[in-house]
Amino acid sequence: MLQPGLQRRAFGAGIACIAGVLAMPALGALNKPELTRVLLAVSGRSSLSNLPLTIAAQLGYFESVGLQVDFTDALEEPQVQQAVGSGAAQVGAGMFDHTLYLQSKGQPCRAFVLMARSPQVALGVARKSLAWYRHTADLKGCVIGVPASVPTAGMVARLVLLRAGLGPADVSIIEVDAHADVPALLRQGVLDVISHTDPMMTMLEQRGEISIIADTRTLKGTTELFGGVLPSSCLYVTQEFMRRNPLTVQSLCDAVVRALKWLQTAGPGDILKTVPEAHLAGDRALFLAAVDRSREAISPDGLMPDGGPRTARRVLGTLGVIARPELIDLSRAYTNEFAERAKEKFRA
């Protein structure tokens, strides 16, 4: 038995210990996001570049981290940038180069999880009107169609032309809207070339209507065209939002990285059971073929690849999208800290 003096000291120490435990927040509260609901602006939510978002939403990964995510769809990519930059939406889903462009306009935003490691755009020539095509210089005088909702498709086309020594005056580049009948435009000779995303390009390939001459659905094709891996679809927020809501950002990142891990092993049946029927555009086989064609582009872990941001800055400078690319601070355009934690958590 302890002596009276020792008993008093032990009792006091015990009370102090209990008081300390009671004063600490619960473990769950430490990881609880600052916000329970966020608005995420996205262009083309059903597109393959946003497939990880669809998986995270359908499998309840956002809810599992304590977040309700509301999506604003039917926006063009510039509108997504504007929504995030103005604060109309807290989170943006779009190309990584958005963060570089916004920084050049004095609206610093930061990407925190990467969904795609390449733009997933392909450039194809019509076999009917360009049967004689042999090399990119043959594109002179052609009409090239690009979807109005995918600025990256225009970037791919312009870079292919630039490498062939051709400029805007040597071709006609026209925008096609989301409801345009692209196959008909190619067959009728209205378009000679199309720069587009999947599943459109996979469909045209399967029908034998085009020959692919540049393909950023693969890492090899991306590196050949851009001189390096070009990070594409990501989630980004303003610097101020990230500073004020780091746990919310981490929760968003956790949900997306978990979806990325799921996609690494998901079979065709798993994908069809998870993706909403409306996203399949009435052709399940085509959708699965497009997913398989672009599977390599999907990020395995949400991390920004080494050299990717530098490639993006160089390309934007080459195409004149940003006047002074050397002034862009890449360290302020992205961070891997959230994805690294998520990767360790889910062993992605």
Secondary structure as GFF3:
##gff-version 3
##sequence-region A 1 348
A	DSSP	alpha_helix	4	23	.	.	.	ID=ss1
A	DSSP	alpha_helix	27	31	.	.	.	ID=ss2
A	DSSP	beta_strand	37	42	.	.	.	ID=ss3
A	DSSP	three_ten_helix	48	50	.	.	.	ID=ss4
A	DSSP	alpha_helix	51	58	.	.	.	ID=ss5
A	DSSP	alpha_helix	61	64	.	.	.	ID=ss6
A	DSSP	beta_strand	68	72	.	.	.	ID=ss7
A	DSSP	alpha_helix	77	86	.	.	.	ID=ss8
A	DSSP	beta_strand	91	95	.	.	.	ID=ss9
A	DSSP	alpha_helix	97	104	.	.	.	ID=ss10
A	DSSP	beta_strand	109	114	.	.	.	ID=ss11
A	DSSP	beta_strand	121	126	.	.	.	ID=ss12
A	DSSP	three_ten_helix	136	139	.	.	.	ID=ss13
A	DSSP	beta_strand	143	147	.	.	.	ID=ss14
A	DSSP	alpha_helix	151	163	.	.	.	ID=ss15
A	DSSP	three_ten_helix	168	170	.	.	.	ID=ss16
A	DSSP	beta_strand	172	176	.	.	.	ID=ss17
A	DSSP	alpha_helix	182	187	.	.	.	ID=ss18
A	DSSP	beta_strand	193	197	.	.	.	ID=ss19
A	DSSP	alpha_helix	200	206	.	.	.	ID=ss20
A	DSSP	beta_strand	210	215	.	.	.	ID=ss21
A	DSSP	alpha_helix	219	226	.	.	.	ID=ss22
A	DSSP	beta_strand	233	238	.	.	.	ID=ss23
A	DSSP	alpha_helix	239	244	.	.	.	ID=ss24
A	DSSP	alpha_helix	246	265	.	.	.	ID=ss25
A	DSSP	alpha_helix	268	274	.	.	.	ID=ss26
A	DSSP	three_ten_helix	277	280	.	.	.	ID=ss27
A	DSSP	alpha_helix	284	294	.	.	.	ID=ss28
A	DSSP	three_ten_helix	295	297	.	.	.	ID=ss29
A	DSSP	alpha_helix	308	318	.	.	.	ID=ss30
A	DSSP	three_ten_helix	325	327	.	.	.	ID=ss31
A	DSSP	three_ten_helix	330	332	.	.	.	ID=ss32
A	DSSP	alpha_helix	337	346	.	.	.	ID=ss33
###
